[in-house]
Amino acid sequence: MPIKNIATFFLLIFSLSGCTSLYDTFVYQIDVTQGNYIEDEKLDQIALGMSQEQVIFILGSPMLIDQFDSSKWYYIRYIKPGGEAIQQDQVVFTFENLLLTKIAREGKIDINPLIKTPKARNAPNAAAEDPSTSDDPQTDNDTPVIVN
């Protein structure tokens, strides 16, 4: 009887080990990001009629150049936050006679899910340029400062 209970216990454990809900709950999954970071500001600089060199200068090297049709360049951004849905952004550039003739975009990542809360940054010299600070020297201790 105890052998039957032990066998049932192990059968139950092994059958539940393949459940994805348990996997997502208890197993840590790393964030995966791959490809080119496609900024809208840089993409707005691209215009039809540009050369391949100009596109590379603005966006960098493409993630993929089609082996069978080298006139198609793929800029792909793939983000898979641990335990969350996959997001993908893809821009395909088509060239004829080394000049850009077509731009096609599929998907768009509006907010990067890997950045939880973007931090606001102050200017590097904001503290030095702050007019609310006084010209009087201050110290951490209570002893007076003697200035001659």
C-alpha positions as CSV (number, residue, x, y, z in Angstrom):
1,M,0.0,0.0,0.0
2,P,2.7,2.6,0.8
3,I,4.5,1.8,-2.5
4,K,1.3,2.5,-4.3
5,N,0.9,5.9,-2.5
6,I,4.6,6.8,-3.2
7,A,4.1,5.9,-6.9
8,T,0.9,8.0,-7.1
9,F,2.7,10.9,-5.4
10,F,5.6,10.8,-7.9
11,L,3.2,10.4,-10.9
12,L,1.3,13.5,-9.7
13,I,4.5,15.5,-9.2
14,F,5.9,14.6,-12.6
15,S,2.6,15.3,-14.4
16,L,2.3,18.8,-12.7
17,S,5.9,19.7,-13.5
18,G,5.0,20.4,-17.1
19,C,2.3,22.9,-16.4
20,T,3.1,26.3,-17.7
21,S,1.1,28.2,-15.1
22,L,3.3,26.7,-12.4
23,Y,6.4,27.5,-14.5
24,D,5.4,31.1,-14.9
25,T,4.6,31.5,-11.2
26,F,7.6,29.9,-9.6
27,V,10.5,30.1,-12.1
28,Y,12.4,33.3,-12.7
29,Q,12.6,34.3,-16.3
30,I,15.1,36.8,-17.6
31,D,14.3,39.8,-19.8
32,V,15.4,39.2,-23.4
33,T,15.9,42.1,-25.8
34,Q,17.5,41.7,-29.3
35,G,17.9,43.7,-32.4
36,N,18.1,47.3,-33.4
37,Y,16.6,50.0,-31.2
38,I,14.4,51.9,-33.6
39,E,13.8,55.5,-32.6
40,D,11.0,57.4,-34.2
41,E,13.1,60.6,-34.4
42,K,15.8,58.7,-36.5
43,L,13.2,57.0,-38.6
44,D,11.6,60.3,-39.4
45,Q,15.0,61.4,-40.9
46,I,14.8,58.6,-43.5
47,A,13.4,59.7,-46.8
48,L,12.8,57.9,-50.1
49,G,15.6,58.3,-52.5
50,M,18.4,58.0,-49.9
51,S,21.4,55.8,-50.5
52,Q,22.2,52.7,-48.5
53,E,25.1,54.5,-46.9
54,Q,22.9,57.3,-45.7
55,V,20.4,54.9,-44.1
56,I,23.3,53.1,-42.4
57,F,24.7,56.4,-41.1
58,I,21.3,57.3,-39.5
59,L,20.1,53.9,-38.2
60,G,23.2,51.8,-38.1
61,S,23.7,48.4,-39.7
62,P,20.5,46.3,-40.4
63,M,19.7,43.3,-38.3
64,L,19.2,41.2,-41.4
65,I,19.8,41.5,-45.1
66,D,17.8,39.1,-47.2
67,Q,20.1,36.4,-48.7
68,F,18.0,36.0,-51.8
69,D,17.2,39.6,-52.3
70,S,20.0,41.9,-51.0
71,S,17.9,45.0,-51.8
72,K,15.7,44.3,-48.7
73,W,17.0,45.3,-45.3
74,Y,15.3,44.4,-42.0
75,Y,15.6,46.4,-38.8
76,I,14.0,44.3,-36.1
77,R,13.6,44.9,-32.3
78,Y,12.4,42.0,-30.2
79,I,11.6,42.3,-26.5
80,K,10.4,39.5,-24.2
81,P,10.1,40.6,-20.6
82,G,10.3,37.7,-18.2
83,G,6.8,36.2,-17.9
84,E,5.1,38.8,-20.1
85,A,4.0,39.0,-23.7
86,I,6.5,39.3,-26.6
87,Q,6.7,42.6,-28.4
88,Q,8.3,43.0,-31.8
89,D,8.9,46.0,-34.0
90,Q,10.1,45.6,-37.6
91,V,11.0,48.1,-40.4
92,V,11.8,46.8,-43.9
93,F,13.7,49.0,-46.3
94,T,13.6,48.1,-50.0
95,F,16.2,49.5,-52.4
96,E,16.4,49.7,-56.2
97,N,19.7,50.7,-57.8
98,L,21.1,51.4,-54.3
99,L,18.4,54.0,-53.6
100,L,15.6,53.6,-51.0
101,T,12.2,53.1,-52.7
102,K,9.9,51.6,-50.0
103,I,9.6,51.7,-46.2
104,A,7.3,49.2,-44.5
105,R,6.8,49.0,-40.7
106,E,5.1,46.2,-38.8
107,G,4.3,46.6,-35.1
108,K,5.5,49.3,-32.9
109,I,6.9,49.3,-29.3
110,D,5.5,52.5,-27.7
111,I,6.8,52.0,-24.2
112,N,9.8,49.8,-23.4
113,P,8.5,47.3,-20.9
114,L,12.0,46.7,-19.5
115,I,12.1,50.2,-18.1
116,K,9.6,50.2,-15.2
117,T,9.7,53.9,-14.3
118,P,11.7,56.4,-16.4
119,K,13.7,58.7,-14.2
120,A,13.7,62.4,-14.8
121,R,17.2,63.8,-15.0
122,N,18.3,67.3,-14.0
123,A,20.9,69.2,-15.9
124,P,24.4,68.4,-14.7
125,N,24.9,71.9,-13.3
126,A,21.4,72.4,-12.0
127,A,22.5,72.6,-8.4
128,A,25.3,75.0,-9.1
129,E,23.0,77.3,-11.1
130,D,20.1,77.2,-8.7
131,P,19.3,80.8,-7.6
132,S,17.7,79.7,-4.3
133,T,21.1,78.7,-2.9
134,S,22.7,81.4,-0.8
135,D,26.3,82.7,-1.0
136,D,26.8,82.1,2.7
137,P,29.1,79.1,3.4
138,Q,27.4,76.3,5.5
139,T,29.1,73.6,7.4
140,D,27.9,70.4,9.0
141,N,28.9,71.3,12.5
142,D,27.7,74.2,14.8
143,T,31.0,76.0,15.1
144,P,31.1,79.4,13.5
145,V,33.1,80.0,10.4
146,I,35.7,82.9,10.8
147,V,36.3,84.8,7.7
148,N,39.1,87.4,7.7
